[in-house]
Amino acid sequence: METSVRLHKYILPALWAEYGVLNECNSIVLFSHSLGSMFTIATAAMHAKDESPSYVLSGIIYSGLGDLWQPHIMESFLKMSLDPMGHALNSPKEKDATMFRSNTVHPSILKLTEQLDAPIPLAEIQSLPESWIPSWKAKWAAHVRVPVMYAVAEQEPFFIVSKERLEACTKSFSASPRAGGSFVLGAPHCMELSLWAQGWYARVFGFAIECSLQREWQTASK
């Protein structure tokens, strides 16, 4: 979780000092997707364990990450020969077929696939089944002490989508004062660029405002 270490020790403190304090913000709410969600959860746990954190965190939001891979995904992974220093880059057609499903994205968005694309570090992919999935609930999620908003797209291609898996992930945040999970019906993996984007972002910013207000109320009540 070196990325989370950098976020917690350097990146978020710098952002907080340069933008948060100067603009009189009362906290940061982290918003992440897919593999990036690992780093958000781990960073929130590090923040909770830090006796004197250099920034204020009031909530986390994530989607596109589950606790059990779909069988065909795991089977494909086991057959892969991964160079931990390498990167993967799918063709635009392959990527669009995975990130979206039929009638879930405006055609204009698909024209931007190559422009928005970036290679995936193979070490990140490898860490998911080898170290993250077996340990994240006890090692990281259980230590998060801020509100959590979690969403699962109905057409998620990588992880098992079920009520049981949703509840298992949500309950993992046992120290959080508020951990809620929900399905986004019909949505594809990449909700942020899909036809569901406006509704999803409305929920995201609404939750972030709630987290900020809760933080303000807690501070005023002391």
Buried (B, 14 or more C-beta within 10 A) or exposed (E): BEBBBEBBBEBBBEEBEEEBEEEEEBBBBBBBBBBBBBBBBBBBBBBBEEEEBBBBBBBBBBBBBBBBBBEEBBEEBEEEEEEEEBEEEBEBEEBBEBBBBEEBBEEEBBEEBEEEEEEBBBBBBBBBBEEBBEEBBEBBBBBBBBBBBBBBBEBBBBBBBEEEBBEBBBEBBEBBEBBEBEBBEBBBBBBBBBBBBEEBEEBBEEBBEBBBEBBEEEEEEE
